[in-house]
C-alpha cells in the first residue's frame, strides 16, 4: 500500500470498460485517477475516480502524472489482464489454436521416475506463474511488482535479510529447529541471505500461443518486461550514461550476432562439501567449497547462496535463459542408492555428492557464458570470502538487488553493431529457432524416455536373460559332470566356463549404464531444463517486435512522428541483437556438448561390446581341446 501522504495520480491512456462484478473500475482515456495501491500484482492497480468510485485497473492502461509526457501519442491499448489466462497485455494478436506444447507436460515423457534430476523435471514450457485472472482478484500476490520471469521471487526487505533460512533438507540435526526464532545469529558460512522461495508453478491449460505457433506460455512476460523498464526502454523515456565497464559488446559474425567472448576464460571447481552448524549445533547444513581458477581462493557457499544467485541472474539478464538449479531435495537412483532428500544415515554422503555434482554442472554452464561469467553479481558470488566478513557480502548483495540495469533496462548496457536489422529477416530467424527449440524439446523427452527404458532393461531384463543362458549352461555342465570319463571332462569344463561367461556378461550389462548411458541422459536432462527457460525470452522478443510494428502502423496513420518510430525500431533492434546473440551462444554450446556426449557414449559402447566379444572368444577357445 502507498504510505506517502501525497496522493499519486494517473491519467488514463485508453478507455477501459471494467467488470463491476470483479471489482474493476471503468474509466476513459484522459480521465484522472487517484492511485490507491500499486501492490495488487500481476499488472493490476487499485484506483479511485473523481466520483469516489474505487476498483481495480490495468496498470498498462494508465500513466502516472509525475513522469514527463511523451512527445507522441501512445500506441493503441494493449490487452487487459485476461480472464482465461490467455496472455495479458500482449501487443500482438494471439493465436487461438496451434500445437499444444504444454498439454503433454503432466505426462513428462522425459522424466526419470526415481532417477537423478527427476524432482527437477517440472513442466518445461509451463514453468511460470499463472496469468492474472478476472475471476479472483483477491488472490493476486502482494509485493509482486518486481521481475516475475522464470521463477524469481521478490527479495525480502533489507530489514529482514538477516532472517534465518530454511536449512538444507539433508542436515537438520534436531527437530526443534523448526521453531527457531529468526532473531538468532547466523553461523559460519551463513551470509544472511533472505529465505529461498523457489516454488514450482503450474501450467495453465488455456495459455496463450506465440505468434509463431510453437511457443506457449501461461503468462505474457512482455507485461512484466514493461513493468521492469522494458516498455520505457523501447519508447525512449529512460536513458543512462552506462560506464565502459558495464557495456556488453555484441559483434557481427558469419553466423549472425554474437556475444564478445572474454579473452581469458576461467573455470570454477566445487569440492570438499562439509557439514557445518549454527545455533550451538541445533541446525546443520552442507557448505560447498568453490575455487575459481582466476584467483585460486576458496569460498564457502550453501545451497541457498546458489538459489539467491539464480534469482539475481534471472532478474538482471532479460534475454538470457538461466538454466534451473538442481532441486534442494534430489531424487537419486544409481545402483543401490534411492533417496529423496535424505537427512542422514548411510545414504547421506551419496546425496551430498550427487547434489555437488549437479551444482558443478550448473556452475560450469555459467562460467562458460560470456556475459554471465563476467557479471559483477557472479563475480561477487565467486570471490566474497568469509574473511571479508558479513558486511562485505551484504554490501555486494544489496548492490546486486538494486542493480540499475535489471530487467528491461539491461538492454541499455548492450553495445550493438551499427547496422540496422531487417525485421523480416529477424522474424524468419526467430520462427526457425522457435521450431528448432520445440522440436529439440520433443527430442529430449523422447530420448530420455527411450534411454530410461534402456537403463531399466540393463539393470533387469538384460542381466536376467544372460544369466538365464549362463544358468542353463551351468546346469548342462552339472549333468555332463556325472560322466567321469576323461574324454568328457574338457567339454564339461568348457561348457561350465561358458555358463560363467554369460553370467559375467549379465553383470556387465547391469554396470554398463554408468559408463556411457548415464552421461548421455544427464546431458539430455540438462538441455531439457535449459529449453524450459526459452519461452520467456522468445515471448519477450516477440512482444518487443510487436510493439515496434504497432508504432510503424501509427506512423502510417499519421499518429506518430517518423523520427520517434525510427528510434523505437532502433531500440527494438537492440533487443533483437541480444536475443540473436544468445541464440548463437546456445547453438555453439549445443554443438560442443552433443559432440562430446556422442563420442563418450559410442566409445563406451564400443569398449563394452569389445569386452563381451573377448569373453566369448575366450570361451570359444576352451572348446578347441574339448
RAKAKA-V545889 format. One record per residue. N is the residue number from 0. RES is the residue in three letters. BURIAL is 1 if it has 24 or more other C-alpha atoms within 12 Angstrom, else 0. D_LAST is the distance of its C-alpha to the last C-alpha in Angstrom with 1 decimal. Layout:
BEGIN
N | RES | BURIAL | D_LAST
N | RES | BURIAL | D_LAST
END
This chain:
BEGIN
0 | UNK | 0 | 92.4
1 | UNK | 0 | 94.9
2 | UNK | 0 | 96.8
3 | UNK | 0 | 99.2
4 | UNK | 0 | 102.8
5 | UNK | 0 | 103.2
6 | UNK | 0 | 102.3
7 | UNK | 1 | 99.6
8 | UNK | 1 | 100.5
9 | UNK | 1 | 98.6
10 | UNK | 1 | 99.6
11 | UNK | 1 | 98.0
12 | UNK | 1 | 96.3
13 | UNK | 1 | 95.8
14 | UNK | 1 | 97.0
15 | UNK | 1 | 94.8
16 | UNK | 0 | 95.2
17 | UNK | 0 | 93.9
18 | UNK | 0 | 92.7
19 | UNK | 0 | 95.2
20 | UNK | 0 | 93.0
21 | UNK | 0 | 90.4
22 | UNK | 1 | 93.0
23 | UNK | 1 | 93.2
24 | UNK | 1 | 96.4
25 | UNK | 1 | 97.7
26 | UNK | 1 | 99.3
27 | UNK | 0 | 100.4
28 | UNK | 0 | 99.9
29 | UNK | 0 | 102.3
30 | UNK | 1 | 102.9
31 | UNK | 1 | 103.0
32 | UNK | 1 | 100.9
33 | UNK | 1 | 100.7
34 | UNK | 1 | 97.2
35 | UNK | 1 | 96.7
36 | UNK | 1 | 93.0
37 | UNK | 1 | 90.4
38 | UNK | 1 | 87.5
39 | UNK | 1 | 86.7
40 | UNK | 1 | 83.5
41 | UNK | 1 | 81.5
42 | UNK | 1 | 84.4
43 | UNK | 1 | 87.3
44 | UNK | 1 | 90.5
45 | UNK | 1 | 93.3
46 | UNK | 1 | 96.8
47 | UNK | 1 | 100.4
48 | UNK | 1 | 102.8
49 | UNK | 0 | 106.6
50 | UNK | 0 | 107.3
51 | UNK | 0 | 105.3
52 | UNK | 0 | 102.4
53 | UNK | 1 | 99.1
54 | UNK | 1 | 95.5
55 | UNK | 1 | 92.2
56 | UNK | 1 | 92.1
57 | UNK | 1 | 89.3
58 | UNK | 1 | 89.3
59 | UNK | 1 | 88.7
60 | UNK | 1 | 91.9
61 | UNK | 1 | 94.3
62 | UNK | 1 | 95.1
63 | UNK | 1 | 96.5
64 | UNK | 0 | 99.9
65 | UNK | 0 | 99.5
66 | UNK | 0 | 97.2
67 | UNK | 0 | 99.0
68 | UNK | 0 | 99.3
69 | UNK | 0 | 97.3
70 | UNK | 0 | 99.2
71 | UNK | 0 | 97.9
72 | UNK | 0 | 97.5
73 | UNK | 1 | 94.4
74 | UNK | 1 | 91.8
75 | UNK | 1 | 91.6
76 | UNK | 1 | 90.5
77 | UNK | 1 | 86.9
78 | UNK | 1 | 85.4
79 | UNK | 1 | 86.2
80 | UNK | 1 | 83.5
81 | UNK | 1 | 82.1
82 | UNK | 1 | 82.0
83 | UNK | 0 | 78.6
84 | UNK | 1 | 76.8
85 | UNK | 1 | 76.7
86 | UNK | 1 | 77.5
87 | UNK | 1 | 80.7
88 | UNK | 1 | 82.9
89 | UNK | 1 | 80.9
90 | UNK | 1 | 82.9
91 | UNK | 1 | 80.7
92 | UNK | 1 | 80.6
93 | UNK | 1 | 77.5
94 | UNK | 0 | 75.4
95 | UNK | 0 | 75.1
96 | UNK | 0 | 71.9
97 | UNK | 0 | 68.6
98 | UNK | 0 | 65.0
99 | UNK | 1 | 65.0
100 | UNK | 1 | 62.7
101 | UNK | 1 | 63.2
102 | UNK | 1 | 63.0
103 | UNK | 0 | 59.3
104 | UNK | 1 | 59.5
105 | UNK | 0 | 59.2
106 | UNK | 0 | 55.9
107 | UNK | 1 | 54.7
108 | UNK | 1 | 51.6
109 | UNK | 1 | 50.6
110 | UNK | 1 | 51.0
111 | UNK | 1 | 48.1
112 | UNK | 1 | 49.0
113 | UNK | 0 | 48.3
114 | UNK | 1 | 46.8
115 | UNK | 1 | 48.5
116 | UNK | 1 | 51.7
117 | UNK | 1 | 52.1
118 | UNK | 1 | 55.5
119 | UNK | 1 | 56.7
120 | UNK | 1 | 56.0
121 | UNK | 1 | 59.4
122 | UNK | 1 | 60.9
123 | UNK | 1 | 60.5
124 | UNK | 1 | 63.3
125 | UNK | 1 | 65.6
126 | UNK | 1 | 65.4
127 | UNK | 1 | 69.2
128 | UNK | 1 | 72.2
129 | UNK | 1 | 73.8
130 | UNK | 1 | 76.8
131 | UNK | 1 | 80.3
132 | UNK | 1 | 81.3
133 | UNK | 1 | 84.8
134 | UNK | 0 | 83.9
135 | UNK | 0 | 83.8
136 | UNK | 1 | 85.5
137 | UNK | 0 | 85.7
138 | UNK | 0 | 81.9
139 | UNK | 1 | 82.2
140 | UNK | 1 | 80.9
141 | UNK | 0 | 83.6
142 | UNK | 1 | 83.5
143 | UNK | 1 | 81.2
144 | UNK | 1 | 83.0
145 | UNK | 1 | 80.4
146 | UNK | 1 | 77.4
147 | UNK | 1 | 75.3
148 | UNK | 1 | 72.3
149 | UNK | 1 | 68.7
150 | UNK | 1 | 69.2
151 | UNK | 1 | 71.7
152 | UNK | 1 | 74.0
153 | UNK | 1 | 77.5
154 | UNK | 1 | 77.6
155 | UNK | 1 | 79.5
156 | UNK | 0 | 83.0
157 | UNK | 0 | 83.6
158 | UNK | 0 | 85.2
159 | UNK | 0 | 82.1
160 | UNK | 1 | 79.4
161 | UNK | 1 | 79.0
162 | UNK | 1 | 78.1
163 | UNK | 1 | 74.9
164 | UNK | 1 | 71.9
165 | UNK | 1 | 69.3
166 | UNK | 1 | 66.7
167 | UNK | 1 | 63.1
168 | UNK | 1 | 61.3
169 | UNK | 1 | 58.7
170 | UNK | 1 | 61.0
171 | UNK | 1 | 64.0
172 | UNK | 1 | 64.3
173 | UNK | 0 | 67.2
174 | UNK | 0 | 68.3
175 | UNK | 0 | 71.8
176 | UNK | 1 | 71.4
177 | UNK | 0 | 71.8
178 | UNK | 0 | 75.6
179 | UNK | 0 | 76.1
180 | UNK | 0 | 79.3
181 | UNK | 0 | 79.1
182 | UNK | 0 | 81.6
183 | UNK | 0 | 79.2
184 | UNK | 0 | 78.4
185 | UNK | 1 | 75.2
186 | UNK | 1 | 72.7
187 | UNK | 1 | 70.7
188 | UNK | 1 | 69.2
189 | UNK | 1 | 71.3
190 | UNK | 1 | 73.5
191 | UNK | 1 | 75.5
192 | UNK | 1 | 74.1
193 | UNK | 1 | 75.3
194 | UNK | 1 | 73.1
195 | UNK | 1 | 70.1
196 | UNK | 0 | 70.5
197 | UNK | 1 | 67.6
198 | UNK | 0 | 67.7
199 | UNK | 0 | 65.6
200 | UNK | 1 | 67.8
201 | UNK | 1 | 67.3
202 | UNK | 1 | 67.4
203 | UNK | 1 | 70.3
204 | UNK | 1 | 69.4
205 | UNK | 1 | 72.6
206 | UNK | 1 | 72.1
207 | UNK | 1 | 73.6
208 | UNK | 1 | 71.8
209 | UNK | 1 | 71.9
210 | UNK | 1 | 73.8
211 | UNK | 1 | 70.5
212 | UNK | 1 | 69.1
213 | UNK | 1 | 65.9
214 | UNK | 1 | 67.0
215 | UNK | 1 | 68.2
216 | UNK | 1 | 69.6
217 | UNK | 1 | 71.4
218 | UNK | 1 | 74.4
219 | UNK | 1 | 76.1
220 | UNK | 1 | 75.5
221 | UNK | 1 | 78.4
222 | UNK | 1 | 80.9
223 | UNK | 1 | 79.4
224 | UNK | 1 | 79.3
225 | UNK | 1 | 83.1
226 | UNK | 1 | 83.7
227 | UNK | 1 | 82.1
228 | UNK | 1 | 84.1
229 | UNK | 1 | 82.2
230 | UNK | 1 | 85.1
231 | UNK | 1 | 87.6
232 | UNK | 1 | 85.5
233 | UNK | 1 | 85.3
234 | UNK | 1 | 89.1
235 | UNK | 1 | 89.9
236 | UNK | 1 | 91.8
237 | UNK | 1 | 89.8
238 | UNK | 0 | 89.5
239 | UNK | 0 | 88.5
240 | UNK | 0 | 88.6
241 | UNK | 0 | 85.0
242 | UNK | 0 | 84.4
243 | UNK | 0 | 82.3
244 | UNK | 0 | 79.7
245 | UNK | 0 | 79.3
246 | UNK | 1 | 78.8
247 | UNK | 1 | 75.4
248 | UNK | 1 | 75.0
249 | UNK | 1 | 73.5
250 | UNK | 1 | 72.8
251 | UNK | 0 | 72.3
252 | UNK | 0 | 68.9
253 | UNK | 0 | 67.5
254 | UNK | 0 | 65.6
255 | UNK | 1 | 68.8
256 | UNK | 1 | 70.5
257 | UNK | 1 | 68.5
258 | UNK | 1 | 69.0
259 | UNK | 1 | 69.8
260 | UNK | 0 | 66.9
261 | UNK | 0 | 67.7
262 | UNK | 0 | 67.4
263 | UNK | 0 | 65.7
264 | UNK | 0 | 63.1
265 | UNK | 1 | 61.8
266 | UNK | 1 | 59.2
267 | UNK | 1 | 59.4
268 | UNK | 1 | 56.9
269 | UNK | 1 | 56.8
270 | UNK | 1 | 55.4
271 | UNK | 0 | 56.0
272 | UNK | 1 | 57.0
273 | UNK | 1 | 59.0
274 | UNK | 1 | 60.8
275 | UNK | 1 | 64.5
276 | UNK | 1 | 67.3
277 | UNK | 1 | 71.0
278 | UNK | 1 | 73.7
279 | UNK | 0 | 72.9
280 | UNK | 0 | 69.4
281 | UNK | 1 | 70.2
282 | UNK | 1 | 68.4
283 | UNK | 1 | 65.3
284 | UNK | 1 | 63.5
285 | UNK | 1 | 60.9
286 | UNK | 1 | 62.2
287 | UNK | 1 | 60.0
288 | UNK | 1 | 60.7
289 | UNK | 1 | 61.2
290 | UNK | 1 | 61.5
291 | UNK | 1 | 62.7
292 | UNK | 0 | 61.8
293 | UNK | 0 | 65.3
294 | UNK | 0 | 66.7
295 | UNK | 0 | 63.8
296 | UNK | 0 | 66.0
297 | UNK | 1 | 64.3
298 | UNK | 1 | 65.9
299 | UNK | 1 | 65.1
300 | UNK | 1 | 64.9
301 | UNK | 1 | 64.3
302 | UNK | 1 | 63.1
303 | UNK | 1 | 66.7
304 | UNK | 1 | 67.5
305 | UNK | 1 | 64.9
306 | UNK | 1 | 66.4
307 | UNK | 1 | 69.8
308 | UNK | 1 | 68.7
309 | UNK | 1 | 67.0
310 | UNK | 1 | 70.3
311 | UNK | 1 | 72.3
312 | UNK | 1 | 70.1
313 | UNK | 1 | 70.4
314 | UNK | 1 | 74.2
315 | UNK | 1 | 74.7
316 | UNK | 1 | 72.4
317 | UNK | 1 | 73.5
318 | UNK | 1 | 71.3
319 | UNK | 1 | 68.2
320 | UNK | 1 | 65.7
321 | UNK | 1 | 64.7
322 | UNK | 1 | 61.1
323 | UNK | 1 | 61.0
324 | UNK | 1 | 60.1
325 | UNK | 1 | 57.3
326 | UNK | 1 | 58.8
327 | UNK | 1 | 60.0
328 | UNK | 1 | 57.8
329 | UNK | 1 | 54.3
330 | UNK | 1 | 51.5
331 | UNK | 1 | 48.2
332 | UNK | 1 | 44.8
333 | UNK | 1 | 42.0
334 | UNK | 0 | 39.1
335 | UNK | 0 | 40.8
336 | UNK | 1 | 44.3
337 | UNK | 0 | 46.6
338 | UNK | 1 | 50.3
339 | UNK | 1 | 53.6
340 | UNK | 1 | 56.1
341 | UNK | 1 | 54.8
342 | UNK | 1 | 57.5
343 | UNK | 1 | 55.5
344 | UNK | 0 | 52.8
345 | UNK | 0 | 49.2
346 | UNK | 1 | 49.3
347 | UNK | 1 | 52.3
348 | UNK | 1 | 50.7
349 | UNK | 1 | 48.3
350 | UNK | 1 | 51.4
351 | UNK | 1 | 53.4
352 | UNK | 1 | 50.7
353 | UNK | 1 | 50.1
354 | UNK | 1 | 53.8
355 | UNK | 1 | 54.1
356 | UNK | 1 | 51.3
357 | UNK | 1 | 53.1
358 | UNK | 1 | 56.5
359 | UNK | 1 | 55.0
360 | UNK | 1 | 53.9
361 | UNK | 1 | 57.5
362 | UNK | 1 | 59.1
363 | UNK | 1 | 56.9
364 | UNK | 1 | 58.2
365 | UNK | 1 | 61.8
366 | UNK | 1 | 61.8
367 | UNK | 1 | 60.4
368 | UNK | 1 | 63.4
369 | UNK | 1 | 66.1
370 | UNK | 1 | 68.9
371 | UNK | 1 | 67.7
372 | UNK | 1 | 66.4
373 | UNK | 1 | 69.8
374 | UNK | 1 | 71.9
375 | UNK | 1 | 74.1
376 | UNK | 1 | 72.8
377 | UNK | 1 | 69.2
378 | UNK | 1 | 70.3
379 | UNK | 1 | 72.2
380 | UNK | 1 | 69.2
381 | UNK | 1 | 67.0
382 | UNK | 1 | 69.7
383 | UNK | 1 | 72.0
384 | UNK | 1 | 71.0
385 | UNK | 1 | 72.0
386 | UNK | 0 | 74.1
387 | UNK | 0 | 76.3
388 | UNK | 0 | 77.2
389 | UNK | 1 | 77.7
390 | UNK | 0 | 80.8
391 | UNK | 0 | 78.9
392 | UNK | 1 | 76.3
393 | UNK | 1 | 79.0
394 | UNK | 0 | 80.9
395 | UNK | 1 | 77.9
396 | UNK | 1 | 77.1
397 | UNK | 1 | 80.6
398 | UNK | 0 | 80.7
399 | UNK | 1 | 77.5
400 | UNK | 1 | 78.8
401 | UNK | 0 | 82.2
402 | UNK | 1 | 80.7
403 | UNK | 1 | 83.3
404 | UNK | 1 | 80.7
405 | UNK | 1 | 78.7
406 | UNK | 1 | 77.9
407 | UNK | 1 | 79.9
408 | UNK | 1 | 81.7
409 | UNK | 1 | 78.4
410 | UNK | 1 | 79.1
411 | UNK | 1 | 82.1
412 | UNK | 1 | 79.8
413 | UNK | 1 | 78.0
414 | UNK | 1 | 79.0
415 | UNK | 1 | 78.1
416 | UNK | 1 | 78.5
417 | UNK | 0 | 82.0
418 | UNK | 0 | 80.7
419 | UNK | 0 | 81.5
420 | UNK | 1 | 78.6
421 | UNK | 0 | 78.7
422 | UNK | 1 | 78.6
423 | UNK | 0 | 77.1
424 | UNK | 0 | 74.3
425 | UNK | 1 | 73.7
426 | UNK | 1 | 73.5
427 | UNK | 0 | 71.0
428 | UNK | 1 | 68.8
429 | UNK | 1 | 69.1
430 | UNK | 1 | 68.3
431 | UNK | 0 | 65.1
432 | UNK | 1 | 64.1
433 | UNK | 1 | 64.8
434 | UNK | 1 | 62.6
435 | UNK | 0 | 59.9
436 | UNK | 1 | 60.1
437 | UNK | 1 | 60.1
438 | UNK | 0 | 57.1
439 | UNK | 1 | 55.3
440 | UNK | 1 | 56.1
441 | UNK | 1 | 54.6
442 | UNK | 0 | 51.5
443 | UNK | 1 | 51.1
444 | UNK | 1 | 51.3
445 | UNK | 1 | 48.9
446 | UNK | 1 | 46.3
447 | UNK | 1 | 46.8
448 | UNK | 1 | 46.1
449 | UNK | 0 | 43.0
450 | UNK | 1 | 41.8
451 | UNK | 1 | 42.6
452 | UNK | 1 | 40.7
453 | UNK | 1 | 37.7
454 | UNK | 1 | 38.0
455 | UNK | 1 | 38.1
456 | UNK | 0 | 35.0
457 | UNK | 1 | 33.1
458 | UNK | 1 | 34.3
459 | UNK | 0 | 33.6
460 | UNK | 0 | 32.1
461 | UNK | 1 | 29.6
462 | UNK | 1 | 28.3
463 | UNK | 1 | 28.3
464 | UNK | 0 | 26.4
465 | UNK | 1 | 23.5
466 | UNK | 1 | 23.5
467 | UNK | 0 | 23.6
468 | UNK | 1 | 20.5
469 | UNK | 1 | 18.9
470 | UNK | 1 | 20.4
471 | UNK | 0 | 19.1
472 | UNK | 1 | 15.4
473 | UNK | 1 | 16.3
474 | UNK | 0 | 18.0
475 | UNK | 0 | 15.1
476 | UNK | 1 | 12.9
477 | UNK | 0 | 16.1
478 | UNK | 0 | 16.3
479 | UNK | 0 | 12.8
480 | UNK | 0 | 13.6
481 | UNK | 0 | 16.4
482 | UNK | 0 | 14.3
483 | UNK | 0 | 14.3
484 | UNK | 0 | 12.6
485 | UNK | 0 | 10.4
486 | UNK | 0 | 8.0
487 | UNK | 0 | 7.5
488 | UNK | 0 | 7.8
489 | UNK | 0 | 4.6
490 | UNK | 1 | 4.5
491 | UNK | 1 | 8.1
492 | UNK | 1 | 8.5
493 | UNK | 1 | 7.2
494 | UNK | 1 | 9.6
495 | UNK | 1 | 12.1
496 | UNK | 1 | 12.2
497 | UNK | 1 | 12.8
498 | UNK | 1 | 15.6
499 | UNK | 1 | 17.1
500 | UNK | 1 | 17.1
501 | UNK | 1 | 19.1
502 | UNK | 1 | 21.4
503 | UNK | 1 | 22.0
504 | UNK | 1 | 22.8
505 | UNK | 1 | 25.3
506 | UNK | 1 | 26.9
507 | UNK | 1 | 27.2
508 | UNK | 1 | 29.1
509 | UNK | 1 | 31.4
510 | UNK | 1 | 32.4
511 | UNK | 1 | 32.5
512 | UNK | 1 | 36.1
513 | UNK | 1 | 37.6
514 | UNK | 1 | 36.1
515 | UNK | 1 | 37.6
516 | UNK | 1 | 39.0
517 | UNK | 1 | 41.4
518 | UNK | 1 | 43.1
519 | UNK | 1 | 43.6
520 | UNK | 1 | 45.0
521 | UNK | 1 | 47.3
522 | UNK | 1 | 48.7
523 | UNK | 1 | 49.2
524 | UNK | 1 | 51.0
525 | UNK | 1 | 53.2
526 | UNK | 1 | 54.3
527 | UNK | 1 | 54.9
528 | UNK | 1 | 57.3
529 | UNK | 1 | 59.0
530 | UNK | 1 | 59.5
531 | UNK | 1 | 61.2
532 | UNK | 1 | 64.0
533 | UNK | 1 | 64.8
534 | UNK | 1 | 67.1
535 | UNK | 1 | 69.8
536 | UNK | 1 | 69.9
537 | UNK | 1 | 69.9
538 | UNK | 1 | 72.5
539 | UNK | 1 | 74.7
540 | UNK | 1 | 74.6
541 | UNK | 1 | 75.3
542 | UNK | 1 | 78.3
543 | UNK | 1 | 79.7
544 | UNK | 1 | 79.4
545 | UNK | 1 | 81.0
546 | UNK | 1 | 84.0
547 | UNK | 1 | 84.4
548 | UNK | 1 | 84.6
549 | UNK | 1 | 87.1
550 | UNK | 1 | 89.3
551 | UNK | 1 | 89.1
552 | UNK | 0 | 90.3
553 | UNK | 0 | 93.2
554 | UNK | 1 | 94.1
555 | UNK | 0 | 94.3
556 | UNK | 0 | 96.5
557 | UNK | 0 | 98.8
558 | UNK | 0 | 98.0
559 | UNK | 1 | 96.2
560 | UNK | 0 | 97.2
561 | UNK | 0 | 95.0
562 | UNK | 0 | 94.8
563 | UNK | 1 | 93.5
564 | UNK | 1 | 90.9
565 | UNK | 0 | 89.7
566 | UNK | 0 | 89.3
567 | UNK | 1 | 87.3
568 | UNK | 1 | 85.0
569 | UNK | 1 | 84.5
570 | UNK | 1 | 83.6
571 | UNK | 1 | 81.2
572 | UNK | 1 | 79.6
573 | UNK | 1 | 78.9
574 | UNK | 1 | 77.0
575 | UNK | 1 | 75.1
576 | UNK | 1 | 74.3
577 | UNK | 1 | 72.9
578 | UNK | 1 | 70.8
579 | UNK | 1 | 69.5
580 | UNK | 1 | 68.7
581 | UNK | 1 | 66.7
582 | UNK | 1 | 64.8
583 | UNK | 1 | 64.0
584 | UNK | 1 | 62.7
585 | UNK | 1 | 60.5
586 | UNK | 0 | 58.9
587 | UNK | 0 | 58.3
588 | UNK | 1 | 56.6
589 | UNK | 1 | 54.6
590 | UNK | 0 | 53.2
591 | UNK | 0 | 52.3
592 | UNK | 1 | 50.7
593 | UNK | 1 | 48.7
594 | UNK | 0 | 47.4
595 | UNK | 0 | 46.1
596 | UNK | 1 | 44.8
597 | UNK | 0 | 42.8
598 | UNK | 0 | 41.4
599 | UNK | 1 | 40.2
600 | UNK | 1 | 38.7
601 | UNK | 0 | 36.8
602 | UNK | 0 | 35.7
603 | UNK | 1 | 34.4
604 | UNK | 0 | 32.6
605 | UNK | 0 | 31.0
606 | UNK | 0 | 29.8
607 | UNK | 1 | 28.5
608 | UNK | 0 | 26.4
609 | UNK | 0 | 25.2
610 | UNK | 0 | 23.9
611 | UNK | 1 | 22.2
612 | UNK | 0 | 20.7
613 | UNK | 0 | 19.5
614 | UNK | 1 | 17.8
615 | UNK | 1 | 16.1
616 | UNK | 0 | 15.1
617 | UNK | 0 | 13.7
618 | UNK | 1 | 11.6
619 | UNK | 0 | 10.5
620 | UNK | 0 | 9.4
621 | UNK | 0 | 7.1
622 | UNK | 0 | 4.8
623 | UNK | 0 | 5.7
624 | UNK | 0 | 3.8
625 | UNK | 0 | 0.0
END
